[in-house]
Amino acid sequence: MSLQFEIIEESPSGGRRARLNLPHQAVETPVFMPVGTAGSVKAVAQDVLETLGAQIILGNTYHLYLRPGHEAIQRMGGLHRFISWPRAMLTDSGGFQVFSLSQLRKVSDEGVRFRSHLDGSSHFFTPEHSMDVQIALGADIAMAFDECTEYPAERIRAEESLRLTMAWARRSLDHFRAHQAKVMWHDELGGRTQSLFGIVQGGMYRDLRRQSAERLVEMDFDGYAIGGLSVGEPRDLTLEMIAEVLPLLPAGKPRYVMGVGYPDEIEQYARMGVDMMDCVLPTRAARHGLLFTSEGRLNIKNKRYAEDQGPPDPACDCMVCRRYSRAYLRHLMQSGEALSGTLNTIHNLAFYLGIMRRVRTELESRLAQPAEPAATAGTTAHPR
Ligand SMILES: [Zn+2]
């Protein structure tokens, strides 16, 4: 068994309060997943992530494959053990970074040849190889190898990119199914295995997105992701693509929108029925001094905070807001102190995780409410 997905409550707008039972941890959804690029959510230690309530984090296959290497990680007992993270993990396929970070890419139907951005060494990634690497890393969820279509893309380019992604999805799934029992914790965790998610692409073309979703659903993945969003397109287009694809995905399986987004976006998508999201925004922005707060965005470098004794976010009760002032965070940033990135990141993650916690509670509280009269049927819960 790879995963179990249990829907606890569903709102009329499609939002789902559910539980994603993974081999290392049951994850309450909707969930935001902090990005732990190279086996570390930058600047924040694992025990702090646990305190913040992070349930599942991401690892980037491309980075871990290049350094320290998937075989080394496998020899050390897998990614969970290597980084000392007992909770759930997801690895991406490596595709996104191969296309965005590496040099001298050469794409063929077979796979992608690329040069490492670290030392210029030459590597060849195929869907089968991506599966082998992800099985060696041993996260709870692996992702199909895909090509993230850039924006903007002409229709003919989006079609060709989708053709490749669909062929690679098939090959990813076949190889994964044949080898998924090889994961190092298979016996230790009672015969459980990793899950594989397919990725819907198709650029910003609604019919291509539909086609992509329908074909992936036929292949029968364990869950479905919508990729190729937040690549520079206007937000209403992101929303349009998500709204187009969601109803086509099987209700009983988890849905993951990759690489989004701003705080109001993740809240909106969760209410539409997206179960999982990840984004580097809260962590990356934090290192640049941008804090997300209940009062909007706050640039901690701003001179006006030089002697501001107030907490970063008066409505936040995270360990940073309870203890430190805006003036101190600004000083750390101005002084180039390493603690600056750590404290800023802790607050931003607390803020993002808090949004999802609030959405989950709101979806859940529908359970506790008595059935409403028929006159307000539009907002009545659907008990199940
Ligand atoms: Zn805070």
Boltz pocket constraint, residues with backbone or C-beta under 6 A from the ligand:
constraints:
  - pocket:
      binder: B
      contacts: [[A, 312], [A, 313], [A, 316], [A, 317], [A, 318], [A, 319], [A, 320], [A, 321], [A, 322], [A, 346], [A, 347], [A, 348], [A, 350], [A, 351]]
      max_distance: 6.0
